[in-house]
Amino acid sequence: MANQVTDMLGVEYPILAFSHCRDVVAAVSRAGGLGVLGAVAHSTEQLEIDLEWIENEIGDRPYGVDLIVPARYAGDADGGYSIDDIRNLIPAEAIAFVDDILARYEVPELPASDGSGRGISGVSSSSAVAPFSAASAGPQLEVVLAYQPVFVANALGPPPGFMIEQVKGAGRLIGALAGRAVHAERHAAAGVDIIIAQGSEAGGHTGEIGSMVLIPEVVDAVAPVPVLAAGGIGRGRQMAAAMALGAEGVWCGSVWLTTEEAETHPVVKSKMLAATSADTIRSRSLTGKPARMLKSAWTEEWDRPDTPDPLGMPLQPVLTAAAQARIARAAHQSGSGAEKLANYFVGQIVGTMNQPKRSAQVVAEMVEEFVDTIEALAGRLQ
């Protein structure tokens, strides 16, 4: 299966697997696709550990890394906020609301020895830079380029100039996600090598336009820049449909969350295995930007008309980090309030993620169904 993207990336199949789990990344790269490590939650030290582990596992097979650097960000005009700056900006009303949720659902406090609730990604230093910012991504990018990923993607808006310059200067390819054709045009004008057109069905940060409409719009807008399709893709038939719309390959994230290698919280994984395609919602309740996730008591609480609106990024993730750490720790108890609150980012494809599989099996089944679909379509045309 060869095309522009497989040639650019040096892979057998144009299947890119976004995952925060290094085991999934390595498994997909070994299976002939391109594993892409989501690095936003990694400290620079953990990122080094994981990249070294991945390279030892896959040898000379290619892989990629995904960072998050939003185009618009609170505090940009002032040079970027520290964690203390953000905490001082969070309204008392929002803090009280989160505390009320935890109290009503009887989520216990973290033990004093557990520092995971101090801030997102375990940030505890008051002078630390804010999450999801160019200031936090800069050190991560330095680590990434010290290793050998062939592809670096920015998952939220156009990659900033410094990112494009450094990635291309190191001889790597750079990509970016787009939820509208106009966003894709900006990426192409900035010099992005591969554009991921992500429809509203996708998990995580996503726009409002469905994949069926978005993919051909983006393909037409940025040609000859190659486009990957994302959103609602986890099977070979969907891959065939995406490529029929002009995409050169697919970018899949959600489908790996219930694989055997995935480090998804056991309670959340069980919810995903039992979920239907109607059991997700776009919500700002975790990051401050619209992101598709599992419906849960957490999203219901933030969706009530009598509650505060979610704050913008990065205030909302800093506000909710300690609460999410408490929920994750306590959710193991069946029937508990924490279990009802527990959720995670996932797309509408969750409705077909109803049994755990090895990541390599997902790749193989996707390729097999893709080939069968193309052959069946050719037969119908005859």
C-alpha positions as CSV (number, residue, x, y, z in Angstrom):
1,M,0.0,0.0,0.0
2,A,2.1,2.9,-1.3
3,N,1.2,6.5,-1.8
4,Q,2.6,10.0,-1.0
5,V,2.2,9.7,2.8
6,T,3.8,6.2,3.0
7,D,6.7,7.4,0.9
8,M,7.2,10.6,3.0
9,L,7.0,8.7,6.4
10,G,8.7,5.5,5.3
11,V,5.8,3.3,6.5
12,E,4.0,0.3,5.0
13,Y,0.5,1.5,5.7
14,P,-0.8,5.1,5.8
15,I,-2.3,4.5,9.3
16,L,-1.1,7.0,12.0
17,A,-1.9,6.0,15.6
18,F,-2.0,8.9,18.1
19,S,-1.6,7.6,21.7
20,H,-0.3,8.8,25.0
21,C,0.9,5.2,25.7
22,R,4.3,4.3,24.4
23,D,3.4,0.6,24.2
24,V,0.7,1.5,21.6
25,V,3.1,3.7,19.7
26,A,5.7,1.0,19.4
27,A,3.1,-1.7,18.6
28,V,1.7,0.2,15.7
29,S,5.0,1.2,14.3
30,R,6.1,-2.5,14.4
31,A,2.9,-3.4,12.6
32,G,3.7,-1.2,9.7
33,G,1.9,2.1,10.6
34,L,3.3,5.1,12.3
35,G,2.8,5.4,16.1
36,V,2.6,9.0,17.3
37,L,3.3,9.7,21.0
38,G,1.0,12.3,22.6
39,A,3.5,14.2,24.7
40,V,1.4,17.0,26.3
41,A,1.2,15.2,29.7
42,H,4.9,14.3,29.7
43,S,7.5,16.1,31.7
44,T,10.8,16.5,29.8
45,E,12.3,13.8,31.9
46,Q,9.5,11.3,31.2
47,L,9.5,12.2,27.5
48,E,13.2,11.3,27.3
49,I,12.5,8.0,29.0
50,D,9.7,7.1,26.7
51,L,11.4,8.2,23.4
52,E,14.5,6.2,24.3
53,W,12.2,3.2,25.1
54,I,10.3,3.5,21.9
55,E,13.5,3.7,19.8
56,N,14.9,0.6,21.5
57,E,11.6,-1.3,20.9
58,I,11.2,-0.4,17.2
59,G,14.7,-0.2,16.0
60,D,14.9,1.8,12.7
61,R,11.1,1.8,12.1
62,P,9.7,5.4,12.0
63,Y,7.5,7.0,14.6
64,G,6.2,10.5,15.5
65,V,5.4,12.8,18.4
66,D,2.4,15.1,19.0
67,L,2.6,18.3,21.0
68,I,-0.1,20.9,21.9
69,V,0.6,24.5,21.3
70,P,-2.6,26.5,20.9
71,A,-2.8,29.5,18.6
72,R,-4.6,31.7,21.2
73,Y,-3.7,31.4,24.9
74,A,-4.5,33.4,28.0
75,G,-1.5,35.5,29.0
76,D,0.3,35.4,25.7
77,A,0.5,39.2,25.6
78,D,2.3,39.2,28.9
79,G,4.8,36.6,28.0
80,G,3.0,33.7,29.3
81,Y,1.5,32.8,32.7
82,S,3.1,30.8,35.5
83,I,1.1,28.3,37.4
84,D,0.7,30.8,40.3
85,D,-0.5,33.5,37.8
86,I,-3.2,31.1,36.6
87,R,-4.3,30.0,40.1
88,N,-4.7,33.7,41.1
89,L,-7.0,34.2,38.0
90,I,-9.3,31.4,38.8
91,P,-12.6,32.7,40.3
92,A,-13.5,31.6,43.8
93,E,-16.9,30.6,42.4
94,A,-15.3,28.0,40.0
95,I,-13.2,26.6,42.8
96,A,-16.3,26.3,45.1
97,F,-18.2,24.5,42.3
98,V,-15.5,21.9,41.8
99,D,-15.3,21.4,45.6
100,D,-19.1,21.0,45.7
101,I,-19.0,18.3,42.9
102,L,-16.4,16.3,44.8
103,A,-18.2,16.6,48.1
104,R,-21.6,15.6,46.7
105,Y,-20.1,12.5,45.0
106,E,-18.1,11.7,48.1
107,V,-14.7,11.7,46.4
108,P,-12.1,11.4,49.1
109,E,-9.1,13.7,49.4
110,L,-5.7,12.5,48.1
111,P,-3.3,11.2,50.7
112,A,-0.8,13.9,51.9
113,S,2.0,11.9,50.3
114,D,0.3,12.0,46.8
115,G,1.4,15.0,44.8
116,S,-0.5,14.2,41.7
117,G,-3.3,16.7,42.4
118,R,-1.0,19.8,42.7
119,G,-1.6,20.7,39.1
120,I,-1.8,19.3,35.6
121,S,0.9,16.8,34.7
122,G,2.0,16.9,38.4
123,V,3.1,20.5,38.2
124,S,3.7,21.8,41.7
125,S,6.1,24.7,41.3
126,S,4.5,28.1,41.5
127,S,7.0,29.4,38.9
128,A,6.5,26.6,36.5
129,V,5.2,27.6,33.0
130,A,1.6,26.9,32.2
131,P,0.4,23.7,30.5
132,F,-0.6,23.6,26.8
133,S,1.6,26.7,26.1
134,A,4.5,27.5,23.8
135,A,6.7,28.0,26.9
136,S,6.0,24.4,28.0
137,A,6.3,22.9,24.5
138,G,9.7,24.5,23.8
139,P,11.6,22.3,26.2
140,Q,9.6,19.3,25.0
141,L,10.5,20.1,21.4
142,E,14.2,20.2,22.3
143,V,13.9,16.7,23.7
144,V,12.0,15.4,20.7
145,L,14.5,16.7,18.2
146,A,17.3,15.1,20.2
147,Y,15.8,11.7,19.3
148,Q,14.7,10.3,15.9
149,P,11.0,10.8,15.3
150,V,10.3,11.4,11.6
151,F,7.2,13.4,12.2
152,V,6.1,16.1,14.7
153,A,2.5,17.3,14.9
154,N,0.8,20.2,16.6
155,A,-2.6,19.2,17.8
156,L,-4.2,22.5,18.4
157,G,-4.0,25.3,15.9
158,P,-1.1,26.3,13.5
159,P,2.4,25.4,14.7
160,P,4.2,28.5,15.8
161,G,7.1,29.8,13.7
162,F,9.8,28.5,16.1
163,M,8.3,25.0,16.0
164,I,8.2,24.9,12.2
165,E,11.7,26.3,11.9
166,Q,13.2,23.9,14.4
167,V,11.4,20.8,13.1
168,K,12.2,21.4,9.4
169,G,15.8,22.5,10.3
170,A,16.3,19.1,11.9
171,G,15.1,17.4,8.7
172,R,11.8,16.1,10.1
173,L,8.3,16.5,8.8
174,I,5.8,18.7,10.6
175,G,2.0,18.2,10.7
176,A,-1.0,20.0,12.1
177,L,-4.7,19.3,12.8
178,A,-7.4,21.3,11.2
179,G,-11.2,21.4,11.8
180,R,-12.0,23.8,9.0
181,A,-10.7,24.4,5.5
182,V,-9.5,27.9,6.4
183,H,-7.4,26.4,9.2
184,A,-5.8,24.0,6.8
185,E,-5.0,26.8,4.4
186,R,-3.2,28.6,7.2
187,H,-1.2,25.5,8.0
188,A,-0.2,25.0,4.3
189,A,0.8,28.7,4.0
190,A,3.0,28.3,7.1
191,G,4.8,25.4,5.5
192,V,3.2,22.4,7.2
193,D,4.1,19.1,5.4
194,I,1.0,17.0,6.2
195,I,-2.4,18.2,7.3
196,I,-4.8,16.2,9.5
197,A,-8.4,17.0,8.7
198,Q,-10.2,16.2,11.9
199,G,-14.0,15.9,11.8
200,S,-16.3,16.5,14.8
201,E,-16.7,12.8,15.4
202,A,-13.1,12.7,16.8
203,G,-12.1,12.4,20.4
204,G,-10.3,15.2,22.2
205,H,-10.2,18.8,20.8
206,T,-12.3,19.0,17.7
207,G,-14.4,21.3,15.7
208,E,-18.1,21.2,14.6
209,I,-17.8,19.9,11.0
210,G,-18.3,16.2,10.3
211,S,-15.6,14.2,8.5
212,M,-17.7,13.5,5.4
213,V,-17.9,17.2,4.6
214,L,-14.6,18.3,6.0
215,I,-12.2,15.9,4.3
216,P,-12.9,16.8,0.7
217,E,-13.0,20.5,1.6
218,V,-9.6,20.4,3.1
219,V,-8.2,18.2,0.3
220,D,-9.3,20.7,-2.3
221,A,-8.2,23.7,-0.2
222,V,-4.5,22.6,0.3
223,A,-3.7,20.5,-2.7
224,P,-1.0,19.3,-3.4
225,V,-0.2,19.1,0.4
226,P,-1.2,15.6,1.5
227,V,-4.1,15.2,3.9
228,L,-4.8,12.6,6.6
229,A,-8.4,12.0,7.7
230,A,-9.3,11.9,11.4
231,G,-12.6,11.6,13.2
232,G,-14.8,8.5,13.3
233,I,-12.2,6.3,11.8
234,G,-11.3,2.9,13.3
235,R,-12.1,0.3,10.7
236,G,-11.0,-0.4,7.1
237,R,-14.3,0.6,5.6
238,Q,-14.0,4.1,7.2
239,M,-10.4,4.2,6.0
240,A,-11.5,3.4,2.4
241,A,-14.2,6.1,2.6
242,A,-11.7,8.7,3.8
243,M,-9.3,7.9,1.0
244,A,-12.2,8.0,-1.5
245,L,-12.7,11.5,-0.3
246,G,-9.1,12.4,-1.2
247,A,-7.2,11.7,2.0
248,E,-3.8,10.0,1.7
249,G,-4.2,8.1,4.9
250,V,-5.8,8.1,8.3
251,W,-5.1,9.5,11.8
252,C,-6.7,7.4,14.5
253,G,-6.7,8.1,18.3
254,S,-9.7,6.7,20.0
255,V,-9.5,3.2,18.7
256,W,-6.3,2.4,20.6
257,L,-7.8,3.4,24.0
258,T,-9.4,-0.1,24.6
259,T,-6.4,-2.1,23.2
260,E,-4.6,-4.4,25.5
261,E,-1.5,-2.2,25.5
262,A,-3.4,1.0,26.4
263,E,-2.9,2.5,29.8
264,T,-6.5,3.8,29.9
265,H,-7.9,3.9,33.5
266,P,-9.6,0.5,34.0
267,V,-12.9,2.0,35.0
268,V,-12.9,4.3,32.0
269,K,-11.8,1.5,29.7
270,S,-14.8,-0.6,30.9
271,K,-17.1,2.3,30.2
272,M,-15.7,2.6,26.7
273,L,-16.1,-1.1,26.0
274,A,-19.8,-0.8,27.0
275,A,-20.5,2.6,25.3
276,T,-22.4,3.3,22.1
277,S,-21.6,5.9,19.5
278,A,-24.2,8.2,21.2
279,D,-22.3,8.2,24.6
280,T,-19.9,11.0,23.9
281,I,-20.2,14.8,24.1
282,R,-18.2,17.9,23.1
283,S,-17.4,19.6,26.4
284,R,-15.1,22.3,27.7
285,S,-15.2,20.8,31.2
286,L,-11.6,19.4,31.2
287,T,-9.4,21.7,29.1
288,G,-11.4,24.9,28.5
289,K,-11.7,24.2,24.8
290,P,-14.4,22.0,23.2
291,A,-13.2,18.4,23.4
292,R,-15.2,15.2,22.7
293,M,-15.2,12.8,25.7
294,L,-17.4,10.2,27.3
295,K,-20.6,11.4,28.9
296,S,-20.5,11.1,32.6
297,A,-21.7,12.7,35.8
298,W,-18.7,15.1,35.4
299,T,-19.9,16.4,32.0
300,E,-23.5,16.5,33.2
301,E,-22.6,18.7,36.2
302,W,-20.8,21.3,34.0
303,D,-23.7,21.2,31.5
304,R,-26.3,22.3,34.0
305,P,-27.8,25.7,33.3
306,D,-27.3,26.8,37.0
307,T,-23.5,26.1,37.1
308,P,-20.5,28.3,36.2
309,D,-19.3,28.1,32.6
310,P,-16.0,26.3,32.1
311,L,-13.0,28.7,32.2
312,G,-10.7,29.2,29.2
313,M,-7.5,27.3,28.6
314,P,-5.2,27.1,30.6
315,L,-7.3,28.1,33.6
316,Q,-9.8,25.1,33.3
317,P,-7.2,22.3,33.3
318,V,-5.4,23.9,36.3
319,L,-8.7,24.3,38.1
320,T,-9.7,20.6,37.5
321,A,-6.3,18.8,37.7
322,A,-6.5,18.0,41.4
323,A,-10.2,17.0,41.1
324,Q,-9.4,14.6,38.2
325,A,-6.5,13.1,40.2
326,R,-8.9,12.4,43.1
327,I,-11.5,10.9,40.8
328,A,-9.0,8.7,39.1
329,R,-7.6,7.4,42.4
330,A,-11.1,6.7,43.9
331,A,-12.9,5.4,40.8
332,H,-11.8,1.8,41.3
333,Q,-14.6,1.3,43.8
334,S,-17.7,0.0,41.9
335,G,-20.8,2.2,42.3
336,S,-18.8,5.0,44.0
337,G,-19.4,8.7,43.1
338,A,-15.9,8.8,41.6
339,E,-16.8,6.0,39.2
340,K,-19.8,8.0,38.0
341,L,-17.6,11.1,37.5
342,A,-14.8,9.2,35.7
343,N,-14.4,9.9,32.0
344,Y,-11.9,10.6,29.3
345,F,-11.5,11.9,25.7
346,V,-12.9,9.5,23.1
347,G,-14.6,9.9,19.7
348,Q,-17.9,8.5,18.4
349,I,-16.1,5.4,17.1
350,V,-16.3,4.2,20.7
351,G,-19.5,2.4,19.7
352,T,-17.5,-0.2,17.8
353,M,-14.7,-0.4,20.4
354,N,-16.5,-3.2,22.2
355,Q,-13.8,-5.8,22.8
356,P,-10.1,-5.5,23.8
357,K,-7.6,-6.3,21.1
358,R,-3.9,-6.1,20.5
359,S,-2.9,-2.9,18.7
360,A,-1.3,-5.0,15.9
361,Q,-4.5,-6.8,15.5
362,V,-6.4,-3.5,15.0
363,V,-3.9,-2.5,12.3
364,A,-4.2,-5.9,10.5
365,E,-8.0,-5.9,10.6
366,M,-8.1,-2.3,9.4
367,V,-5.9,-3.1,6.4
368,E,-7.7,-6.4,5.6
369,E,-11.1,-4.7,5.7
370,F,-9.8,-1.8,3.6
371,V,-8.6,-4.1,0.9
372,D,-11.9,-6.1,1.0
373,T,-13.9,-2.9,0.7
374,I,-11.9,-1.6,-2.3
375,E,-12.2,-4.9,-4.0
376,A,-16.0,-5.1,-3.3
377,L,-16.5,-1.6,-4.6
378,A,-14.5,-2.4,-7.8
379,G,-16.8,-5.4,-8.3
380,R,-19.9,-3.3,-8.0
381,L,-18.6,-0.8,-10.6
382,Q,-18.1,-3.7,-13.1
